[in-house]
Structures are given as C-alpha cells and as structure tokens.
Amino acid sequence: MSAPKDNASFLAALIGDVVGSRRISDRNVAHRVMSEALARVGAAAIDPPAFTVGDEFQGSYSTVGAAIEAALTIRLAVAPGIDIRFGIGWGAVTVLDPEAGIQDGPAWWAARDAIEWTAAAQRQPGLALVRTSFRSGDDARHDVDAINAALLCRDHLIGSLDDRSLRIVKGLLAGNTKKDIASTERISASAVSQRAGRDGLDLIVVASRYLRTVP
C-alpha cells in the first residue's frame, strides 16, 4: 500500500475476504474478476484496495461512507458468482515503513475486529446474510451502532435477492432507468417496478445514497 501523506492520520480502513473461496472451481478466473472489481474502486481511495494474502484484500478511504460505497461496488461487481465479506474500521493509521507501505493503528485493528465479527455472524441463522460491519478505533464517533443497523438491513435485502432482482438493483445503482433495465431484461417496465417495490430495490438505492455520505 502507498502511505498516507502524514505519518499518522485518520481514515477508514477496508478489509475484504472471499467467502468459501476453497469451493470456487476456477480460482484463476475468480482472481481476475476480483482484480477487475477492485480496480473499479481504486480512484476514490487513499490506498487502492489490493490483495494481501490469499483471497484477502485491503484498502483505505478518507471517509467511512466512501469505504462503505467501495465495499458495495466490489460486492455487486462479482455477485452472484463470488461472495465477499467486509470489515470497515475508522481511526488513526501510522506508517511503520514508508518504503514498503506497511501501516498499523486503530483503524486497521477496528477493521480486523469488524471482519472477524462478520465471519462469526454468518454462522448464526438469523444473521446468515450479513456481509459488512463497521467498528471504530476512535471513541469520538457516536454513529457506529446506527451505521451497523443500516448495514445489517441492507445486507439482508441484498442477500435475499434472486439473480434478476440482483441485476436490476445493479442497474438502478448505476443510474439506469427502469425503462432501460426492462429493455435489457426483456420484461415490462411495470414488472421492473413491481420487483423494485416487492424486493426493496428502491430501498437499497436510497439507503446506499445515505450511507455514502457518512463522514
């Protein structure tokens, strides 16, 4: 990773990990697809997300909202073929080795705690669709519970979608009209609207719009 300009600065650390990676039949193809997805969210990053060890990747952003948006973009870019879990942490980051780009600090510890919680939550029936969680290494933040509540609900909605509704919500988040999406899906605009209401697709779009503004 490239180092932040200051030796110690506050940022949102993002850690992602492929769920059930050992069950993927063609890991070379999966790695290429993942690399393309990570490239989509690099421009807005302080440290563009990159693979570290195995199927784990790490990156950092200036705000929690930007990290949440990056996680969603990566997740939807590879869904439904590849499933990913995320941990996001806010706090100070210290550069230990500027040349190697080695970093440490509360933001990374918080992100690690978050992704470990996500992995544990997935083993609980009521939380099986959870894929993203947030922790803070900064005691000054008072929005951690509110952010996690929103992430839990959005994850459940996304995890409940069938393939067609998943494609439709991708289109909506990309700014495509329901009419254009209907044409692509070869269904009526009314059918797209019905799915958007029934499956909470419009809700996902609105929630994502709010979440990306989180400081």
PyMOL commands that set and color helices and strands:
alter all, ss='L'
color gray80, all
select helices_A, chain A and resi 21-23+27-40+64-78+106-121+125-127+144-159+163-173+178-185+189-198+201-211
alter helices_A, ss='H'
color red, helices_A
select strands_A, chain A and resi 8-18+47-51+56-61+84-97+102-104+132-136
alter strands_A, ss='S'
color yellow, strands_A
deselect
rebuild
show_as cartoon
